[in-house]
């Protein structure tokens, strides 16, 4: 499926549910140095991308819950899905990935119970104008899948660790 195509509700739920697992598959083996490696000044670290996804998950969940359960009609979708890229991963990788998966399962469980009226419920986004919950979820799915692709690309370009063997003793300062 192309992310430029119109996504059905089933497509959205499938993509949203797969993001934590895809992210984990790409990064679970990385050490702290690899998570903090920056390819260049304009590039985020892998740790900051993971922190970004992990931090946005409860915001997205809260936005959808407030709209669905509380009838909230205004929501800043962009602020929920894009809380910033400046922070590094402030906890162990495995813990962050587990939290991400747990929060996303909760969100997906909520979405599985939605009928057409919930998906088509209008919300007003101060930055994006009038939209529906389905369109907001499509935006989240596209945004997160773009980050998964970014993580895949950056992790493929990590420098190989160099094992230069044991250090040779220095003799006469050489």
C-alpha positions in Angstrom: 0.0 0.0 0.0 1.3 3.4 -0.9 0.9 6.0 1.9 -0.3 8.5 -0.6 -3.4 6.4 -1.4 -6.5 6.9 0.6 -6.2 4.6 3.7 -9.3 2.7 5.0 -9.9 2.4 8.7 -8.5 -1.1 8.6 -5.3 0.2 6.9 -4.9 2.9 9.5 -5.4 0.5 12.4 -2.9 -1.9 10.9 -0.3 0.7 10.3 -0.7 2.3 13.7 -0.5 -1.1 15.4 2.7 -2.1 13.5 4.8 1.0 14.3 6.1 -0.1 17.7 7.0 -3.6 16.4 8.7 -2.2 13.3 10.6 0.3 15.4 11.7 -2.4 17.8 12.8 -4.7 15.0 15.1 -2.0 13.6 16.7 -0.8 16.9 16.5 -3.4 19.6 20.1 -4.4 19.1 21.6 -1.0 19.3 23.9 0.2 22.1 24.0 3.7 23.6 26.7 4.9 21.3 24.7 3.9 18.2 21.6 5.6 19.6 23.5 8.8 20.1 25.4 8.8 16.8 24.6 11.8 14.7 25.3 11.4 10.9 25.6 15.2 10.5 24.4 18.5 12.0 21.0 18.4 10.2 20.3 14.8 11.2 18.5 13.6 14.3 20.1 10.8 16.3 18.3 7.4 16.4 17.7 7.9 20.1 15.9 11.3 19.5 13.7 9.7 16.8 12.7 6.9 19.1 12.1 9.4 21.9 9.9 11.4 19.5 7.8 8.3 18.7 7.6 7.2 22.3 6.6 10.7 23.5 4.0 11.2 20.9 2.2 7.9 21.6 0.4 9.0 24.8 -0.4 12.4 23.3 -2.1 10.7 20.3 -3.9 8.3 22.6 -5.1 11.1 24.8 -6.3 13.2 21.8 -8.3 10.2 20.4 -9.7 9.3 23.8 -10.8 12.9 24.6 -12.4 13.2 21.2 -14.2 9.9 21.4 -15.0 9.5 25.1 -15.4 13.1 26.2 -16.8 14.5 22.9 -14.0 17.1 22.6 -14.3 18.8 19.3 -11.1 20.7 19.1 -7.7 19.0 19.0 -4.2 20.1 18.0 -3.3 17.0 16.0 0.1 18.4 14.9 1.2 19.1 18.5 0.2 15.6 19.5 2.1 13.8 16.7 5.1 16.1 16.5 6.1 17.1 20.1 9.6 17.9 19.0 12.9 16.2 18.1 15.2 17.9 20.6 15.1 15.3 23.4 17.3 12.3 23.6 16.0 8.9 24.8 16.1 9.5 28.6 15.6 5.9 29.7 16.7 2.4 28.6 15.8 1.5 25.1 14.0 -1.7 25.9 11.8 0.1 28.5 10.9 2.9 26.1 10.0 0.4 23.3 7.8 -1.6 25.8 6.0 1.6 26.9 5.5 2.6 23.2 4.0 -0.9 22.4 1.8 -0.8 25.5 0.3 2.6 24.8 -0.2 1.8 21.2 -2.1 -1.4 22.0 -4.4 0.7 24.2 -5.0 3.1 21.3 -5.6 0.3 18.8 -8.0 -1.4 21.2 -10.0 1.9 21.3 -10.0 2.2 17.5 -11.2 -1.4 17.0 -14.4 -0.5 18.7 -15.2 2.5 16.5 -18.0 2.6 14.0 -18.4 4.8 11.0 -19.8 7.7 13.1 -16.7 7.8 15.3 -14.3 7.7 12.4 -16.2 10.5 10.6 -16.6 12.6 13.8 -15.4 16.1 12.9 -12.7 17.9 14.9 -11.3 21.3 14.6 -7.6 21.5 14.4 -6.2 25.0 15.1 -3.4 24.4 12.6 -5.2 22.2 10.1 -8.8 23.4 10.1 -11.7 21.0 10.1 -10.9 17.3 9.8 -12.3 14.0 10.9 -10.8 11.5 13.4 -10.1 9.2 10.4 -8.1 11.9 8.7 -6.3 12.7 12.0 -5.4 9.0 12.3 -4.2 8.9 8.7 -2.0 11.8 9.4 -0.5 10.0 12.5 0.0 6.8 10.5 1.8 8.6 7.6 3.9 10.7 10.1 5.0 7.6 12.1 5.7 5.5 9.0 7.9 8.2 7.7 9.9 8.1 11.0 10.1 4.3 10.7 11.6 4.7 7.2 14.0 7.4 8.6 15.1 5.1 11.4 15.7 2.3 8.9 17.7 4.5 6.7 19.8 6.0 9.5 20.4 2.7 11.1 21.6 1.2 7.8 24.2 4.0 7.6 25.7 3.6 11.1 29.5 3.2 11.0 30.8 -0.2 11.7 32.3 -0.6 15.1 36.0 -0.9 14.8 37.9 -3.5 16.9 41.5 -2.5 16.5 42.6 -5.3 18.9 44.3 -4.8 22.2 46.3 -1.7 22.7 50.0 -2.2 22.2 52.3 -1.2 25.1 54.1 2.0 24.4 57.9 1.7 24.4 60.1 4.8 24.7 57.1 7.1 24.0 56.3 5.5 20.6 
